[in-house]
Amino acid sequence: MPFAAIIFIIALAVVMLTQQFRKNLYKQKLEHEELKNKHQMDFLRSSIQVREEERKRITRDMHDELGATLSITRMHLLQMERQMKIKMKN
C-alpha cells in the first residue's frame, strides 16, 4: 500500500507540473502576442505620421509654387498692360 501511495503522489506531481508548465507556456505566448501587437500598432502609428508629414510637405510645396506662378503671371500681365498703354499713346 505505501508503494501505491508513492506512485499516486508522483503521478499527481507530474500532472500538476505538466499543467503548470502548460499554463506558463500559454502565458508566455500571450505576452509575446501582446508585444507583437504593440509593435505593429507602433509601426502603424509611425507610418501614418510619416504619410501625414509628407502630405503636409507636398501641400506646402504646391502652395509655394502656385503663389510664385501667380505672382509671375501678374507681373507679365502688368507689363503687357503697360506696353499696350505705351503703344496706344503712340
C-alpha positions in Angstrom: 0.0 0.0 0.0 2.7 2.6 0.7 4.2 1.9 -2.7 0.9 2.6 -4.4 0.6 5.9 -2.4 4.1 6.9 -3.5 3.3 6.2 -7.2 0.0 8.1 -6.8 1.8 11.1 -5.3 4.4 11.0 -8.0 1.7 10.8 -10.7 -0.2 13.6 -9.1 3.0 15.7 -9.0 3.7 15.0 -12.7 0.2 16.0 -13.7 0.4 19.2 -11.6 3.9 20.1 -13.1 2.6 19.5 -16.6 -0.4 21.8 -16.0 1.9 24.4 -14.5 4.2 24.2 -17.5 1.3 24.5 -20.0 -0.1 27.5 -18.0 3.3 29.2 -18.1 3.8 28.4 -21.8 0.3 29.8 -22.6 1.1 32.9 -20.5 4.4 33.4 -22.5 2.5 33.1 -25.8 0.0 35.7 -24.7 2.8 38.1 -23.6 4.5 37.5 -26.9 1.3 38.2 -28.9 0.7 41.4 -26.9 4.2 42.6 -27.5 3.9 41.8 -31.2 0.5 43.7 -31.4 2.1 46.7 -29.6 5.0 46.7 -32.1 2.5 46.5 -35.0 0.5 49.4 -33.6 3.6 51.5 -33.1 4.7 50.8 -36.7 1.2 51.7 -37.9 1.2 55.0 -36.0 4.7 55.8 -37.2 3.7 55.0 -40.8 0.6 57.2 -40.6 2.6 60.1 -39.1 5.2 59.9 -41.9 2.5 59.9 -44.5 0.8 62.9 -42.9 4.0 64.8 -42.7 4.7 64.0 -46.4 1.2 65.2 -47.4 1.8 68.5 -45.5 5.2 69.0 -47.2 3.7 68.4 -50.6 0.8 70.8 -49.9 3.2 73.4 -48.7 5.4 73.0 -51.8 2.4 73.2 -54.1 1.1 76.3 -52.3 4.5 78.0 -52.7 4.8 77.0 -56.4 1.3 78.2 -57.1 1.9 81.5 -55.3 5.1 82.1 -57.3 3.5 81.2 -60.6 0.6 83.6 -59.9 3.0 86.4 -59.0 5.0 85.9 -62.2 1.8 85.8 -64.2 0.6 89.0 -62.6 3.9 90.7 -63.3 3.7 89.6 -67.0 0.1 90.9 -67.3 1.1 94.3 -65.7 4.0 94.5 -68.1 1.8 93.7 -71.1 -0.7 96.3 -69.9 2.0 99.0 -69.7 3.2 98.1 -73.2 -0.3 98.3 -74.5 -0.8 101.8 -73.0 2.5 102.9 -74.5 1.6 101.6 -77.9 -1.9 103.2 -77.7 -0.3 106.6 -76.9 1.9 106.5 -79.9 
